[in-house]
Each structure stands twice: as structure tokens, then as C-alpha cells.
Amino acid sequence: MALHKCNRVLIFLPLKNQCFTIIISLGLQSRENDAVIVLGKIYGFDRLEDEVALLTAQSQQDRRKRDNVGLWHVFKSKEIRLAFLAGAGLQAFQQFAGINTVMYYSPTIVQMAGFHSNELALQLSLIVASMNVAGTVLGIYLIDHAGRKKLALYSLGGIIASLIILSVSFFNQSSATAANQNDFYGWLAVAGLALYMAFFSPGMGPVPWTVNSEIYPQEYRGMCGGMSATVNWVSNLIVVQSFLSIADAAGTGPTFLLLAVIGVVAFLFVVFFVPETKGLTFDEVELLWRERAWGKNLDTKTLLERGTQSS
């Protein structure tokens, strides 16, 4: 069946105790008959007409819900407020963990570490950037195997450790007197940068975007996703504009130590506010937020456990 640029509707119909998912790329409002013909090869037409009519009504209802959702509703509903806190918090901590200071200023940081040759600083920064590419490819595999929350926690643990290495290297370099000591701490700083990218790119790189695509109900998904992305870029602006000024005023070592402290706060935030969404459907995620907002429910707990086990 050819795919067209129009509304996609997911139809779940049981067949021999299994659930077949058929994606029909048809505008149901104008091509209901086409949808019935395609599915008629599997099911009887009477049932299909009822199913398509039901889905058409559901699609129109969802569209009306999206039209009636405003900014105020995000903060008025406790469930959506908790979901937005988790999504926007992840986006903010992605930036406040210092990723774009490393990406934008890695040649400058390398020179701060004692490598004054512009060519050498650029080459070392390219090696650091290549770690980002390799880690991102690894993250594509890990995010569905390790889980979003666990991957974020491992990533933040490595980020904290690498930032401490960077801080120690700059603290000691400023007090080192022998040339070989300066070389050692300079290379230690480069190793810290590489480790930072190796831990950040598979975890805190993709996880905030993935989680934000999963944690909101359909009618809120576009609005909350856009708001979370705005938080990301505003945080990016703050960090990038302030990094060199803080490093100049307080020193490079204390600046990286401050980023490590922010990393610890981010770790605790993920532990307490970000749920694991691996293997859950959108309906199960909605139930998860309802449970967090209004207390545990046995049916909800059972449903969530079933969704996680099925992944």
C-alpha cells in the first residue's frame, strides 16, 4: 500500500487472540471507503465500517480537544504539570550540565589546559567532538535496551566524574611548577573532555528529547514539547553566555566544579521526578502520571508492570 502525506491512524484489531497494528495513511474523513477496502481483506465489511466510523469520531474528538487546550491548562492539571516538570527539567539540565560549553568552547578549554598551539587545540577538540558522534550512535541502541531513566542516570554519573576530573586538572595546573606536571594535567583535562562527551552523548543527549515525545497526552504533546524545547534553548543561551565570564572571574577549575554540582542535582532530579517510560504505551504513561498525581491504584500498577515486562 502506498503511503501518502495525510493523517495516520493506528487501528488495533484482534485476530486469533493477537493484536495486529495496521497503519493506514488515508485521510479518513474523505477516504473512509478506501480504508474499508484495504482492511476488508482481513475482516468483514460490516465490522470494518463500524471500526472506521468509530475511529473517525475519535479523531474528530481528539482534534477538538487539541483546539480547546491552552497554555493555562498545562499548569492547571496536576498530571500535566508533573509531566511538564519532568520534561522541561530534563531539557534544562541537559544544558546546565555544560554540554554546549564543551561543544562551543572546546578549543578554548584545550588552550586553557596548556596547549597553546591553535592547530593542536583544534585537532584535540575534533577528537573530543568525534566522541559525540560515536556516543550518539551507541545511544540509539541503548535507549530501548537500557531504558530512558537508567541510561540518563548512568550518563549523569559519568558526566559528574568527568567534570570532577576537569576541575582537578585545572586546579592542579594552576599550582603546578614543573613543565612535566603541566603536561600531565593538560592531558588529564583533554581526557576529562573526551570522557564527558563519551558519557553525555549516549544518555543525556537523546534521553530528554525521547522522554518529551512520550510523556504527554496527545492533545498536550505539541504544546508541551514546544515549551520544553524553549526551556532547552533558553538554558543553552544562559550557559553559553555565562561560561567564559564565570571562568574568567572564578577560575576554570571552580567553574567545572560548579557544573559537577549541577550534575549531582540533575541526578537527584531524574531519580525522583522522571519515570521510566520504556515499553509503555501512551495510555499507560497517562495512567502513570495519574498515579503520581493522585495516589496509587492497583489496576494502574498492574498495567504499568505489564507494559514494562512486554518491552
C-alpha positions as CSV (number, residue, x, y, z in Angstrom):
1,M,0.0,0.0,0.0
2,A,1.4,3.4,-1.0
3,L,1.9,5.9,1.7
4,H,0.6,9.5,1.3
5,K,1.2,12.6,3.2
6,C,-2.0,12.7,5.3
7,N,-3.4,11.7,8.6
8,R,-2.1,8.5,10.1
9,V,-4.4,6.4,12.2
10,L,-3.5,3.4,14.2
11,I,-6.1,0.7,14.2
12,F,-5.8,-2.2,16.7
13,L,-8.0,-5.2,15.8
14,P,-7.7,-8.7,17.4
15,L,-7.1,-11.7,15.2
16,K,-6.7,-15.1,16.7
17,N,-6.0,-13.6,20.2
18,Q,-3.3,-11.3,18.8
19,C,-3.3,-7.6,18.2
20,F,-2.4,-6.6,14.7
21,T,-1.4,-3.0,14.2
22,I,-2.3,-1.6,10.8
23,I,-1.2,1.9,9.9
24,I,-3.5,3.4,7.3
25,S,-2.1,6.5,5.5
26,L,-5.5,7.7,4.5
27,G,-7.5,10.9,5.3
28,L,-10.4,9.1,7.0
29,Q,-12.7,12.0,6.6
30,S,-12.5,11.8,2.8
31,R,-11.3,8.3,2.1
32,E,-13.2,6.0,4.5
33,N,-14.2,3.7,1.7
34,D,-10.5,3.2,0.8
35,A,-9.7,2.3,4.4
36,V,-12.5,-0.2,4.5
37,I,-11.4,-1.9,1.2
38,V,-7.8,-2.3,2.5
39,L,-8.9,-3.9,5.8
40,G,-11.6,-5.9,4.1
41,K,-9.0,-8.4,3.0
42,I,-8.8,-9.4,6.7
43,Y,-12.1,-8.7,8.3
44,G,-15.8,-8.5,7.3
45,F,-17.0,-5.2,5.9
46,D,-19.8,-4.7,8.5
47,R,-17.3,-4.7,11.3
48,L,-14.8,-2.6,9.4
49,E,-17.3,0.1,8.7
50,D,-18.2,0.3,12.4
51,E,-14.5,0.5,13.3
52,V,-13.6,3.2,10.8
53,A,-16.7,5.2,11.8
54,L,-15.6,4.9,15.5
55,L,-12.0,6.0,14.6
56,T,-13.3,8.9,12.6
57,A,-15.4,10.1,15.5
58,Q,-12.4,9.6,17.9
59,S,-10.1,11.6,15.5
60,Q,-12.6,14.5,15.4
61,Q,-12.9,14.4,19.2
62,D,-9.1,14.5,19.6
63,R,-8.9,17.4,17.2
64,R,-11.5,19.3,19.3
65,K,-9.5,18.6,22.5
66,R,-6.3,20.0,20.9
67,D,-8.2,23.1,19.8
68,N,-9.5,23.7,23.3
69,V,-6.1,23.2,25.1
70,G,-4.4,26.4,26.1
71,L,-1.2,27.3,28.0
72,W,-3.1,27.7,31.3
73,H,-4.4,24.1,31.1
74,V,-0.8,22.8,31.3
75,F,-0.3,24.3,34.7
76,K,-3.9,23.8,35.9
77,S,-3.9,20.0,35.5
78,K,-1.7,18.3,38.2
79,E,-0.9,15.3,35.9
80,I,0.2,17.5,33.0
81,R,2.1,19.8,35.4
82,L,4.1,16.9,36.7
83,A,4.8,15.7,33.2
84,F,5.9,19.1,32.1
85,L,8.2,19.4,35.1
86,A,9.9,16.2,34.2
87,G,10.2,17.0,30.5
88,A,11.3,20.7,30.9
89,G,13.6,19.7,33.8
90,L,15.4,17.2,31.7
91,Q,15.9,19.8,28.9
92,A,17.2,22.4,31.3
93,F,19.7,20.0,33.0
94,Q,20.9,18.8,29.6
95,Q,22.2,22.3,29.0
96,F,23.2,23.2,32.6
97,A,25.3,20.1,32.7
98,G,27.6,22.1,30.4
99,I,27.3,20.3,27.0
100,N,27.4,23.3,24.8
101,T,30.3,24.9,26.7
102,V,32.2,21.8,25.8
103,M,31.0,21.8,22.2
104,Y,31.4,25.6,21.6
105,Y,34.5,26.3,23.6
106,S,36.5,23.0,23.5
107,P,39.4,24.6,21.6
108,T,39.5,27.4,24.2
109,I,39.3,24.9,27.0
110,V,42.1,22.9,25.5
111,Q,44.2,26.1,25.3
112,M,43.3,26.8,28.9
113,A,44.7,23.3,29.7
114,G,48.1,24.5,28.4
115,F,48.1,23.5,24.7
116,H,48.8,27.0,23.2
117,S,49.1,25.9,19.6
118,N,46.0,26.8,17.8
119,E,46.4,23.8,15.4
120,L,46.9,21.3,18.2
121,A,44.0,22.7,20.2
122,L,41.7,22.4,17.2
123,Q,42.9,18.8,16.5
124,L,42.3,17.8,20.1
125,S,38.8,19.4,20.1
126,L,37.9,17.5,16.9
127,I,38.8,14.3,18.7
128,V,36.5,15.3,21.6
129,A,33.7,16.1,19.1
130,S,34.2,12.7,17.4
131,M,33.3,11.1,20.8
132,N,29.9,12.9,20.5
133,V,29.2,11.2,17.2
134,A,30.2,7.7,18.4
135,G,28.3,8.1,21.6
136,T,25.1,9.3,19.8
137,V,25.2,6.1,17.6
138,L,25.6,4.0,20.7
139,G,22.7,5.8,22.4
140,I,20.4,4.8,19.5
141,Y,20.9,1.2,20.6
142,L,21.0,1.7,24.4
143,I,17.9,3.9,24.8
144,D,15.5,1.0,24.1
145,H,17.6,-1.7,25.7
146,A,18.8,0.0,28.9
147,G,15.7,2.2,29.4
148,R,15.5,6.0,29.4
149,K,15.8,6.6,33.2
150,K,18.6,4.2,33.7
151,L,20.6,5.5,30.7
152,A,20.2,9.1,32.0
153,L,21.4,8.1,35.4
154,Y,24.5,6.3,34.1
155,S,25.1,9.2,31.8
156,L,24.9,11.8,34.6
157,G,27.2,9.7,36.8
158,G,29.9,9.7,34.1
159,I,29.3,13.4,33.5
160,I,29.8,14.2,37.2
161,A,33.0,12.1,37.3
162,S,34.5,13.7,34.1
163,L,33.7,17.3,35.4
164,I,35.5,16.5,38.6
165,I,38.5,15.3,36.6
166,L,38.4,18.6,34.6
167,S,38.1,20.6,37.8
168,V,41.0,18.7,39.4
169,S,43.2,19.1,36.4
170,F,42.7,22.9,36.2
171,F,43.1,23.3,40.0
172,N,46.4,21.5,40.0
173,Q,47.6,23.0,36.8
174,S,47.4,26.5,38.2
175,S,49.6,25.4,41.2
176,A,52.0,23.1,39.2
177,T,55.5,24.5,38.7
178,A,57.4,21.8,36.7
179,A,56.8,21.6,33.0
180,N,56.1,17.8,33.1
181,Q,53.4,18.4,35.7
182,N,51.7,21.0,33.5
183,D,51.8,18.5,30.6
184,F,50.2,15.8,32.8
185,Y,47.4,18.0,34.0
186,G,46.9,19.3,30.4
187,W,46.4,15.8,29.1
188,L,44.2,15.0,32.1
189,A,42.0,17.9,31.1
190,V,41.7,16.6,27.5
191,A,40.9,13.1,28.8
192,G,38.2,14.7,31.0
193,L,36.7,16.4,28.0
194,A,36.7,13.1,26.0
195,L,35.1,11.2,28.9
196,Y,32.5,13.9,29.2
197,M,31.4,13.5,25.6
198,A,31.6,9.7,25.9
199,F,29.1,9.7,28.8
200,F,26.9,12.6,27.7
201,S,26.2,11.7,24.1
202,P,24.5,8.3,24.6
203,G,22.5,9.4,27.6
204,M,21.7,13.0,28.4
205,G,21.9,13.8,24.6
206,P,18.9,11.8,23.3
207,V,17.1,11.0,26.6
208,P,15.4,14.4,27.2
209,W,14.1,14.5,23.6
210,T,12.9,10.9,23.7
211,V,11.1,11.3,27.1
212,N,9.5,14.6,26.0
213,S,8.0,12.7,23.0
214,E,6.4,10.1,25.3
215,I,5.2,11.7,28.5
216,Y,2.4,14.0,27.3
217,P,-1.2,13.1,26.3
218,Q,-1.9,13.6,22.6
219,E,-3.7,16.9,23.0
220,Y,-0.8,18.4,25.0
221,R,2.1,16.8,23.1
222,G,2.7,19.6,20.6
223,M,2.3,22.4,23.1
224,C,4.4,20.8,26.0
225,G,7.0,19.6,23.5
226,G,7.4,23.1,22.2
227,M,7.6,24.6,25.7
228,S,10.2,22.1,26.7
229,A,12.3,22.8,23.6
230,T,12.1,26.5,24.5
231,V,13.4,25.8,28.0
232,N,16.3,23.9,26.4
233,W,17.3,26.8,24.2
234,V,16.9,29.4,26.9
235,S,19.1,27.3,29.2
236,N,21.6,27.0,26.4
237,L,21.7,30.7,26.0
238,I,22.3,31.3,29.7
239,V,25.1,28.7,30.0
240,V,26.9,29.8,26.8
241,Q,26.7,33.5,27.7
242,S,27.9,33.0,31.2
243,F,30.6,30.2,31.0
244,L,33.6,32.3,29.9
245,S,32.6,35.1,32.3
246,I,32.4,32.8,35.2
247,A,35.6,31.0,34.3
248,D,37.4,34.4,34.0
249,A,36.0,35.6,37.3
250,A,36.2,32.4,39.4
251,G,38.7,30.3,37.5
252,T,38.3,27.3,35.2
253,G,38.6,24.7,38.0
254,P,35.8,26.2,40.2
255,T,33.6,26.6,37.1
256,F,33.8,22.9,36.2
257,L,33.2,22.1,39.9
258,L,30.1,24.1,39.8
259,L,28.9,22.2,36.7
260,A,29.6,19.0,38.6
261,V,27.4,20.1,41.5
262,I,24.6,20.9,38.9
263,G,25.2,17.4,37.6
264,V,24.5,16.0,41.1
265,V,21.3,18.0,41.3
266,A,20.3,16.7,37.9
267,F,21.0,13.1,39.0
268,L,18.7,13.5,42.0
269,F,16.1,15.2,39.8
270,V,16.0,12.2,37.5
271,V,15.8,9.8,40.4
272,F,12.7,11.5,42.0
273,F,10.9,13.2,39.1
274,V,11.5,11.3,35.9
275,P,9.6,8.0,35.4
276,E,10.8,5.1,33.3
277,T,8.7,5.0,30.1
278,K,10.4,2.1,28.4
279,G,7.9,-0.4,27.0
280,L,4.8,1.7,28.0
281,T,2.1,2.9,25.6
282,F,0.8,6.5,25.7
283,D,-2.3,5.3,27.7
284,E,-0.1,3.6,30.3
285,V,2.0,6.8,30.6
286,E,-1.1,8.8,31.2
287,L,-2.1,6.3,34.0
288,L,1.4,6.7,35.4
289,W,1.1,10.4,35.8
290,R,-2.4,10.0,37.3
291,E,-1.0,7.6,39.9
292,R,1.8,10.1,40.7
293,A,-0.7,12.9,41.0
294,W,-3.5,11.3,42.9
295,G,-2.0,8.2,44.6
296,K,-1.5,4.6,43.7
297,N,-4.2,2.4,42.1
298,L,-3.9,-1.4,41.9
299,D,-5.2,-1.6,38.3
300,T,-2.8,1.2,37.3
301,K,0.2,-0.5,38.9
302,T,-0.6,-3.8,37.3
303,L,-1.0,-2.2,33.9
304,L,2.3,-0.4,34.2
305,E,4.1,-3.6,35.2
306,R,2.6,-5.4,32.3
307,G,3.8,-2.7,29.9
308,T,7.4,-2.8,31.2
309,Q,7.6,-6.6,31.1
310,S,6.4,-6.6,27.5
311,S,9.3,-4.5,26.3
